[in-house]
Amino acid sequence: MTAACFFAGVCLWALAIWLYPWRWRGVNAAPAGAELATADVRDLAVGSRHLIPLRIPDSKEWLALERAWGVPEFVVALTSTAGQRRLACLSKNHIAVRIMDAKGRELPTKPAYPYAYSSICSGPPGLSFVANSGSEVTIRIERLATPGSDESRLIVVPNWENEKDKLVGTALQPTMQKLSIIVGRVGMLCVLAGGLLRRDRISAGK
């Protein structure tokens, strides 16, 4: 019985350590849903260009989020001025996008679909690029022809791989922390019970 109590206590301690959200401790997920840059392109005439300067965040909260979730990509997309989280195709609205770094070099992009947005586009509605925290980039947009819809606000948002799972994990952090503490305390009681049983057994043998 004594050995069983000690063994159960040690197992519960190990479980408590495993359950404790060490990785996401103190992580604020609010920056994940932020629009880092916006531009109204309703009045962008055919053939004209517009520059959008952007500094990649490097605040304490942002860096903590990167340590917990990893480095995100950044998605440039076209949405409604009415604030709806619906995206349209850049190509169908005849918007060309190029991303330039601080030295004027063009950054590679790829089609992307940011989390938490719907889309009326058959394929990925946005373009993603990667940049380091604290770096400065310039988004160059050009109207190639008359737009095909009313989606007239350009946005830049961060996008993490498996972002939904990360948000759920962060939201569950307080619950997991409380559960870990409870399991740890139960484990401590088991170890104490084992110690008392062993003491009583030794006393009885004298």
Beta strands, then each sheet from edge to edge (+ up, - down):
strand 1: 37-40
strand 2: 49-55
strand 3: 73-79
strand 4: 86-88
strand 5: 95-101
strand 6: 110-112
strand 7: 118-119
strand 8: 126-129
strand 9: 136-143
strand 10: 153-159
sheet 1: 1+ 10- 3+ 4- 7-
sheet 2: 1+ 10- 3+ 8- 6+
sheet 3: 2+ 9- 5+
end
